[in-house]
């Protein structure tokens, strides 16, 4: 059919609906309203129409079309046509052709919903869920979602699944949630496919099944769902339910990241940063971290700051920029990211990119320490032990060293041992000093810098983002040497007591009720 013939036929359809609408036919009024809403009603839309008669203001024409549509829908809705009532509710909700009114939207949705219109039932459920135009009621929302879902509406089935998954309007029921998600997923609804995949991944109501999770992630990802694309990329990256494939991982993470999924952007940055690839890949890693950071992702802000501060080493290929690093650290720290708070403490303590300020360092260390960050607890203890930026307080130093040492943080164990050996902030106890030195030495290569065991020795850099260096291994050996010297000065019974205490500490940490002293080895050769 030629364009001219199609235009003529469309115009004749418009004329037929207009005549019938004027005669009061509600179906014609409804269909004519749809033509107006779609911009297909009015003058003949072919090349013979004088361009001067066209509305030069496309936006103004659209507004007038919406007003015509609202008028026609009102006439049809007042005659009881459910389709028109539902469409009129949508116009009121969106303020299209009529003043925006959630209350009137709810009223018209209800009239259509009570006649069995599934779209109106679904929309009325949404209004009850959000408390728009009606008093919020998850019970009422569930009821209307159920009516629409029973008529096979995939979107309503998916929302009904969420009600049962999260206990909104009914008790939590994983079997019912999965049943409704599956109904919607089988119709190809991406959000339901994603939720079904997550239930299989997390083992909600079923045994965890990476393969089933992957199956539904694939379906939702292929439909363009960015969250599913991210999960699929992570599955390929980690080899969950499928053989690890970095190329496929990058492909799916990039698809999600380009849609603005900040978690995918962060994951893609991590993938590129961990690869031993080109400098270009590492620059891309920073770029994705920065894009996620701009969307408020706290750990992306931290990672961007860490790279710009030079925390990944000179070989990473990105020039240091302490002012930018400080800005990213601050944004992450203000969101409560403990590692960023610790990193800020290091910048101020070391005077990197900012004037050295131990008081500010202590403030940031304290914020991270209160969240349980062992590195920050150790460094805050060191500031109290030396009196840098805070009042010298050996008891507080022991307090923070103790918290970090109990987490197995070797530098803090060394520092705590020194406090016990010197009787600073705590009663002198060479047995406990020996125990903590032995535990630090036993760590082998600790997860952070283990320096000379003088009271108040801080770890210099965050451990979780850099490899153990030779200096750290040397420090472990030094801790072992000091432990041997101390053990040699103890009576055999005290050495045995230190071994028993160390064993009990390890057993408690590993969740065992007993321990085998024979597994500890000799303190003389620790």
Buried (B, 14 or more C-beta within 10 A) or exposed (E): EEEEEEBBEBBEBBEEBBEBBEEEBBBBBBBBBBBBBEEBBBEBBBEEEEEEEEEEEEEEBBEBBBBBBBBBBBBBBBBEBBBBBBBBBBBBBEEBBBEEBBEBBBBBBBBBBBBEBBBBBBBBBBBBBEEBBBEEBBEBBBBBBBBBBEBEBBBBBBBBBBBBBEEBBBEBBBEBBBBBBBBBBBBEBBBBBBBBBBBBBEEBBBEEBBEBBBBBBBBBBEBEBBBBBBBBBBBBBEEBBBEEBEEBBBBBBBBBBBBEBBBBBBBBBBBBBEEEEEEEBBBBBBBBBBBBBBBEBBBBBBBBBBBBBBBBEEEBBBEBBBEBBBBBBBBBBBBEBBBBBBBBBBBBBBEBBBEBBBEBBBBBBBBBBBBEBBBBBBBBBBBBBBBBBBEEBBEBBBBBBBBBBBBBBBBBBBBBBBBBBBEBBBEEBBBBBBBBBBBBBBBEEBBBBBBEBEBBBBBBBBBEBBEBEEEBBEBBEBBBBBBBEBBEEBEEEBBBBBBBBBBBBBBEEEEEEEBEEEEBEEBEEB
